[in-house]
Amino acid sequence: MASERFEMRIDSELLERLDQWRQGEDDTPSRAEAVRRLIEAGLAHDNKGRAPHLSDGEKLIAMMLAELIKKTGVDVDTNVDLVEKVILGGHYWALGWEMPGIFHGHTDKQSRVRFVVDVLDMWSFIEEAFEELNEGDKARLASEADPFGKHVQFPGFDGNNESEHLGIARFLVDDLERFSRFRDGRRDLNSHFPTLEGYGRMLRAFEPIRKNLVGRRLSVNELVSILNSRRAAD
């Protein structure tokens, strides 16, 4: 996707609010990335926290299905009478109470989906390049990128503190069947330790390299640079 340079000026108060917001993000994005994410969120009209809403067409379909189920006697788990009362009375909040598995109000943040996709893409390149190294290059990587260069495999996301990222990754790999190298029964993609800040640093090192990876793999020097960036700065 083509991109264009865009410049803007904002006052110091708004800039401070922007910095506070990006500090609260998992990977502490740059100001430019933070502005892009906020624009995306605004354009997406995030409905998180709102009561379920049905359009007039959806109401009609739901009522027709309810009548059809009653007349045919089909056995369903849904409380058809409740659905009819909700629609007729406008009590849409009740759907969230009675059917939390459907009307849970959760929507994956687009910024997190993009972050997970970028991480999976990066680790695909890293693992592929590592597998093709000869023993001498692997020994060099282990030495120059210690301790990250010894066992080079995507560890996943932390199931305790990064559950949304882990859920997105599993859905991409298992349900959408993307990033096939991670679709291995021996991998549960749960790192059991925090990963986001380290991945953020790795992505910032990887992104300029990614633009020039057409038809080739990562070099040993590039692997050393990316893996070492995972380490927090002193």
Secondary structure, 3 states (H helix, E strand, C coil): CCCCCCCCCCCHHHHHHHHHHHHCCCCCCCHHHHHHHHHHHHHCCCCCCCCCCCCHHHHHHHHHHHHHHHHHCCCCCCCHHHHHHHHHHCCCHHHHHHCCCCCCCCCCCHHHHHHHHHHHHHHHHHHHHHHCCCHHHHHHHHHHCCCCCCCCCCCCECCCCCHHHHHHHHHHHHHCCCCHHHCCCCCCCECCCCCHHHHHHHHHHHHHHHCCCCCCCCCHHHHHHHHHHCCCCC
